[in-house]
Amino acid sequence: MKILCVDRSPWGLMDMKRKVKAIKPDAVIHGCRDPEAALSLAKSEGCDVLLTEIDLGGPKREGLDFAMRMQTINPEVNVIFVTTFAEWDYARDVIQMRASGFVRKPYKAERLAEEFAHLRYAVS
């Protein structure tokens, strides 16, 4: 399983990767703070699961737009949003893009594990 974590905050990215490693120790885990770098990495290395912030520091919908661009690279990428926003703030957009999950910060590894247990697309 190839997992790509994207968060503009160095601390947020480090925490995300640490929690993913705890629940998926055999996965290949990459992290990026820049969406463009993450897209390039996904093109070259592949990506089965994308964990990303909705607010990536740019326009308000930057994380949603980034995830939709990731779906053009891999239409079956499992997208899990990790965010400080309330679920209802972006629920319609997240549902329409067929995201796999939504985790609200602060979160524990167990909460993230629940989302991995219910991925939208199977990962070999």
Buried (B, 14 or more C-beta within 10 A) or exposed (E): BBBBBBBBEEEBBEBBBEBBBEBBEEBEBBBBBBBEEBBEBBEEEBBBBBBBBBBBEEEEBBBBBBBBBBBEBBEEBBBBBBBEBEEEEBEEBBEEBEBBBBBEEEBEBEBBBEBBEEBBBEBE
